Amino acid sequence: MVSNHRFVLYGIDTQPDDPVDFPPPQHLLPAAMLYALAKPLLFMIDAETAHRMTINALKALPVHPVKHDPLLAMQVGGLDLPNPVGLAAGFDKHAEVPDAMLSLGFGFVEVGTVTPLPQAGNPRPRLFRLVPDRAVINRFGFNSVGIEGALANLRKRRGGGVIGVNVGANKDTADRIADYVIGVEAFRDVADYLTINISSPNTPGLRGLQGEPLTELLLAVAAVRGSKPVFLKVAPDLDGGQADAIVKASVDAKIDALIVSNTTVERPPLKSGHAREAGGLSGEPLKPLALDALRLFREAAGGQIALIAAGGIASADDAWARIRAGASAVQLYSALVYEGPGLARRINAGLADRLRAENFASIAEAVGRG
Ligand SMILES: Cc1cc2nc3c(=O)[nH]c(=O)nc-3n(C[C@H](O)[C@H](O)[C@H](O)COP(=O)(O)O)c2cc1C
């Protein structure tokens, strides 16, 4: 036991007063050291190749159960989470490493987007790091191993923990709504929850499902969901009228939570040479837009439906601000690229500190108390 020292190792930051597990859990050290060694190299190579190498390294990582601070336990849309910090969809599109990611301290991991049939997605390059902006642009266009491939991977799971499957539609499908129904039916028995993703900017026309066809889509999904929680993931680029309509359709179809938000097609001022690449922007520049979108949906929801925040979350401060603005949980992806594998754990430790400092007995008590 090391005491009276702040122990910081390549992104794993454990303080002496951390009540959960100090010194840092041994199983996290290989990941942190590997990342510290690999980061400069990973940043020199094409972003998609670097991501593939990361996934392959994670596959080799031993999986361990994680001790969670009981103060951080949270219920969202009928789902029991050990902590409110989730991995957003898109990192593990094919469900190859959900248990490794849970081992890093995430309270829940959303795999996908998975489309019914395998598809290649857009031509490469289609993933860009905007390093000076701490941002990412992607235009993957739902590259997916398809339902069969993702199911095969999920059957090889190495541990427990909360897993969501994010489902989408094939680019060339004749019936988009039918694709979501097929996805929900395929995964409802292996997933703890399902996410309907109608907000990717990289499949032409997909975001149109947030409009008039939404009621039909959500009712079709509701008919096949069984008892599984279903979340709906929305874009940050919506106005108040659209938010009102989405909330109404979601409440009518008994959707359990809204994930606010996906990447943006907006281009706030950016420094990187990749700023003009087509696709969805995520990371730090998305933060104010996603926070605005959360506030818009909170207003529209009026407490009728739970909210999960995503977009530019990179610290405990960011997560805390979303919780205070009405989110019951958060998700992140882009910040992992810049902050490394200790991030979920650091954010959770910071959230527990804030709850204690402000005398909240649970995350639930702090939700919306902004
Ligand atoms: C490379 C990349 C791929 C993504 N792929 C998906 C996806 O397949 N499905 C989805 O719903 N969201 C996808 N997203 C969006 C993220 O889940 C998240 O909503 C968004 O990036 C905002 O969070 P962040 O700023 O923490 O990254 C992707 C994001 C990135 C950066």
The ligand as a Gaussian input file, in Angstrom:
#p B3LYP/6-31G(d) Opt

LIG

0 1
 C      -14.584000       7.331000     -34.979000
 C      -15.984000       7.446000     -34.472000
 C      -16.921000       6.509000     -34.856000
 C      -18.236000       6.601000     -34.387000
 N      -19.141000       5.649000     -34.758000
 C      -20.385000       5.676000     -34.234000
 C      -21.331000       4.659000     -34.536000
 O      -21.036000       3.700000     -35.244000
 N      -22.572000       4.757000     -34.002000
 C      -22.943000       5.799000     -33.180000
 O      -24.085000       5.820000     -32.711000
 N      -22.063000       6.771000     -32.867000
 C      -20.807000       6.735000     -33.376000
 N      -19.921000       7.715000     -33.037000
 C      -20.359000       8.838000     -32.178000
 C      -19.989000       8.642000     -30.717000
 O      -20.652000       7.526000     -30.192000
 C      -20.361000       9.891000     -29.884000
 O      -21.757000      10.058000     -29.896000
 C      -19.712000      11.152000     -30.418000
 O      -18.418000      10.906000     -30.911000
 C      -19.625000      12.248000     -29.351000
 O      -18.859000      11.826000     -28.252000
 P      -17.272000      12.168000     -28.109000
 O      -17.107000      13.638000     -28.370000
 O      -16.944000      11.764000     -26.711000
 O      -16.574000      11.327000     -29.118000
 C      -18.606000       7.648000     -33.515000
 C      -17.641000       8.576000     -33.115000
 C      -16.347000       8.485000     -33.573000
 C      -15.335000       9.497000     -33.115000

